[in-house]
C-alpha cells in the first residue's frame, strides 16, 4: 500500500491545467445578461420603494414615531456606535446582517399571526379573569382530564416553569445560587 504523500505528486502531474484568455471583442450574451440584470435591479428598487411607502401608510403615526426614534438613536450612538463597530471588526457586517434578517422575520410573524398589543386594560382583565375562573372551576378540570387535554396543559406548565428558571439564571448571572461576595 502506498503512503498518501507519495500519491499526491502523481495526481498533480495528471491534472490538465487550462489557460483562460480574456475576450477582446464584444459578447452579445454578456451584454444581454447585463441589460437584464439592470432591468431586474430597477424593478426591484421600484417594488421596494412601493413596499416601503405602503408600510409607512399602514404604520401611520406609529411608523413615523419609530422612524424618528431610530434616527435619534443613530445620532445618539455617534462616536460610541462607531467605536463599538470598530471593536467588532470583521464581525460587524455578519452581525448587522443577521440582526436585519431577525428583524424582518419578526415583522413577518407579527403580520402573519395578526399580533397586536391589547387595545385596552379591560381586554387584559377579562383574559386573566377567564384564566382564574377556569383554574378554580372543578368542572373545567374534569372536562380537561376526560378530554385528555391535561397532557397539553402539563407541557405548557413545564415550559412556563422553564422560562421562569432561565430568567432567574440570567438575573443571577449564575446557574446555581446567588454570588455572595
C-alpha positions in Angstrom: 0.0 0.0 0.0 1.3 3.4 -0.9 1.5 6.3 1.5 -0.8 9.2 0.8 2.1 11.6 0.5 3.5 9.6 -2.4 0.2 9.6 -4.3 -0.2 13.4 -4.3 2.6 14.2 -6.8 1.3 11.5 -9.1 -2.2 13.1 -9.0 -0.9 16.5 -9.6 1.0 15.6 -12.7 -2.1 14.1 -14.4 -4.2 17.2 -13.9 -4.6 19.2 -17.1 -4.3 22.9 -16.5 -6.2 25.2 -18.8 -5.4 28.8 -19.6 -8.2 31.3 -19.6 -8.0 34.1 -22.2 -9.8 37.3 -21.9 -12.1 38.2 -24.7 -11.3 41.2 -26.7 -14.4 41.6 -28.8 -18.0 42.3 -27.7 -20.0 39.4 -26.3 -23.7 39.7 -27.1 -24.7 37.2 -24.4 -22.8 39.2 -21.8 -24.4 42.4 -22.9 -27.9 40.8 -22.9 -27.3 39.4 -19.4 -26.1 42.9 -18.1 -29.2 44.6 -19.5 -31.5 42.0 -17.9 -29.6 42.4 -14.6 -30.1 46.2 -14.8 -33.8 45.8 -15.5 -34.2 43.4 -12.6 -32.4 45.8 -10.3 -34.6 48.8 -11.4 -37.8 46.8 -10.9 -36.6 45.6 -7.5 -35.9 49.1 -6.5 -39.3 50.3 -7.6 -41.0 47.4 -5.8 -39.0 48.1 -2.6 -39.9 51.8 -2.8 -43.6 51.0 -3.2 -43.5 48.5 -0.3 -41.8 51.0 1.9 -44.3 53.7 1.1 -47.2 51.3 1.7 -45.6 50.2 5.0 -45.4 53.8 6.1 -49.0 54.4 5.3 -50.1 51.2 7.1 -47.9 52.0 10.2 -49.3 55.6 10.2 -48.2 57.7 13.1 -46.6 54.7 14.8 -44.2 54.2 11.8 -43.3 57.9 11.8 -42.6 57.8 15.5 -40.5 54.7 15.2 -38.6 56.3 12.3 -37.9 59.4 14.5 -36.7 57.2 17.4 -34.4 55.2 15.0 -32.9 58.4 13.6 -32.4 59.8 17.1 -30.8 56.5 18.2 -28.5 56.6 15.3 -27.5 60.2 16.1 -27.0 59.5 19.8 -24.9 56.4 19.2 -22.5 58.7 17.4 -18.9 58.1 18.4 -19.8 55.3 20.8 -21.5 53.4 18.0 -18.6 53.9 15.8 -16.2 52.6 18.5 -18.5 49.6 19.0 -18.4 49.0 15.3 -14.6 49.2 15.2 -14.4 46.8 18.2 -16.5 44.2 16.3 -14.0 44.3 13.5 -14.8 41.9 10.7 -17.8 40.6 12.7 -19.7 43.8 12.2 -21.2 43.0 8.8 -22.4 39.5 9.7 -23.9 40.6 13.0 -25.8 43.5 11.4 -27.0 41.3 8.6 -28.2 38.6 11.0 -29.9 41.3 13.1 -31.7 42.6 10.0 -32.8 39.2 9.0 -34.1 38.5 12.5 -35.9 41.8 12.5 -37.6 41.0 9.1 -38.6 37.5 10.3 -40.2 39.0 13.5 -42.1 41.5 11.3 -43.4 38.7 9.1 -44.5 36.6 12.0 -46.2 39.7 13.6 -48.2 40.4 10.4 -49.0 36.8 9.6 -50.3 36.0 13.1 -52.2 39.3 13.4 -50.4 40.2 16.6 -51.1 43.5 18.3 -50.9 44.8 21.8 -54.1 44.8 23.9 -56.4 47.6 22.9 -57.4 48.3 26.5 -56.9 47.3 30.1 -60.4 45.6 30.0 -59.1 43.1 27.5 -56.2 42.1 29.8 -58.5 41.9 32.8 -61.0 39.7 31.0 -58.2 37.3 29.9 -56.9 37.0 33.4 -60.4 36.7 34.8 -61.1 33.8 32.4 -57.9 32.0 33.4 -58.6 32.4 37.1 -62.2 31.2 36.7 -61.0 28.1 34.8 -58.2 27.4 37.3 -60.6 27.5 40.2 -63.5 25.6 38.5 -63.9 21.9 39.2 -66.0 21.3 36.1 -63.2 22.7 33.9 -60.6 20.3 35.4 -63.0 17.3 35.0 -63.5 18.2 31.3 -59.8 18.7 30.7 -59.0 15.3 32.3 -61.8 13.5 30.4 -60.7 15.0 27.0 -57.0 14.2 27.5 -56.0 17.9 27.3 -54.3 17.6 30.7 -51.1 16.5 28.9 -51.1 19.6 26.8 -51.6 21.8 29.9 -48.8 20.0 31.7 -46.4 20.7 28.8 -47.4 24.4 28.9 -46.8 24.4 32.7 -43.3 22.9 32.3 -42.5 25.4 29.6 -43.6 28.3 31.8 -41.6 27.0 34.7 -38.5 26.5 32.5 -38.7 30.0 31.1 -39.1 31.3 34.7 -36.0 29.4 35.8 -34.0 30.6 32.8 -35.0 34.2 33.7 -33.7 33.6 37.2 -30.4 32.3 36.0 -30.0 35.3 33.7 -30.8 37.6 36.6 -28.4 36.0 39.0 -25.7 35.7 36.3 -25.1 32.2 37.5 -26.7 28.8 37.1 -26.7 27.8 40.8 -27.3 30.1 43.7 -26.5 33.8 44.1 -23.0 35.1 44.2 -22.3 36.3 47.7 -19.0 38.1 47.8 
